[in-house]
Amino acid sequence: MGPKQFHDVVMGFPETEYATSYGQPAYKAFGKFLTRLRTEDDSVVLGQVPLDEREILCEADPETFHFTDHYRNYPYVLARLKRLDVKTLRGYLNRQWRHNAPKKWLKAWEEGATLPPVMKTAPKPRRPTGSRKLK
């Protein structure tokens, strides 16, 4: 799979937008992180992958699945884009997308009912690096 096909698959999920996360290009669903393509190793960040499942994936198919120290303690796995197929990508993205979806919205979507409007939350203000919280 290439970057364009990856983009098309990700954007196929409702309420998904191309945005940034921690200064990096990323995709968000319902205003929350969905995935991103890591340019440093052409890998996709996939969330909602329990650590035990990630361990099995990395052992069974290390050519595709891996992780870095940054993700060591978090339920994420990295997958090399060129080794992913559309069905596998959609399956993993679906987990994170459903996790991000407001429960009321997801229920209406599953029932085929009129979807309630999604309230976009403004990002929380971040303190500059090195600043301390005042008491």
N, C-alpha and C positions, 0 to 999 in steps of 0.2 A: 504494500500500500504506500502511496505517496502522500505528501502534504495536502494536496488539493482534495484527494479522496477522503483523507482524514477530516479536513475542514467540512466537507459536505456531509459526512456522517454525523459529526458533532452538531452541526447546525440543523440537522433534521429533528432534533429533540425540541419540543415546545418550550417557549420561554427561555431560550438560550441565546446568548449574545457573545460577541467577541469583545474582550475587555483586557484588563491587566490585573495581575495579582502579584503583589510585592515587586512591582516595577517590571514584571515580565509579561509578555503577551500570553493571554490565557482565555479560556472560555468559562463563562459563568451561566448557571441556570438558576433562575429565581434570585439573582443577585449574589449567589454563593459560588465558590470555586467548583467547577465541574472537571476540567482537565487542562492540560497544556502540553505543547510539544517542546521538549527540551532540545535546544539547538546544540548544546554541548555534546550530546551523544545520540541525537535523533531518536529519542525515546519519548513515549507518551506516559504521562502520569495518570495512573488509575487508582481511584480511591475506593473505600468501603471493601477492602480486601483484608480479612483478618490475618494476623501475623502467622498463624499456623498454616493457613492456605497459601500465603505468600512463600513460606518456606518450601512447601511442596512444589509449587510452581517453579521456583528457582532451581530446585534440585532436578525436577523432571525435564525442564526445558531451559537451561541456562543461556542458550543462544537467543532466546526471546525475552525471558523474564529476569529481572535483576533489581537491585536497589542500591542506594548509596547510604552513607552514614547519616545524611540529613533525614532520610525516611526510616531509619532503623527502628524507632520506637512508635511509629505511626502506621495506621492501616492503609498503606499505599504500596503499590508495586509499580515498577517501571517496565515498559514493554517496548522493544525495538520496533519502530514503525514498519520497517521493510519486512518484518516477519509476521506482522499481524494480518488477519483477514477481517473482513467487514463484520461477519457474524460474531466473532470473538470480541471485537472492539465494542460493538453495540451491547453485547451482554454485560461487559464490565461498566460501560458508561451508564447503562440503565440503572445499576445499583446506586451510583452516586446521584444521578438525576432524581430518582425516587426519594432518596434521602433528603435532597434539597427542597423538593416540592412541599408546599404547605399541605397539611393533611386534608383540609377542606377542599382545596383545589384538586388534589390527587383523587379523592373520592368522586368528585363530580366528573372528572376526566374519565375515570374507569367506568362510570355509569352512563357515559355519553350525554350527560346533562350540560346545561349552560355553565360555562366556566366562570367562576367568580374572578373579579379583577385581582391582579397580583400587585400588592403594595411593595414597591421597591424601597428598601431601607437604605438610608444614607450611610456611607461608610463612617465608622467610628473615628473621631479625630485621634491622630497618633502623636505622641510626644516626641520631640526631636531626640535623637540618640544622645545619650549622656545626660539628659535632663532628669531631675528627680521629681517625684510626686510630692506636692506640698501637703503638709498635715493641717 
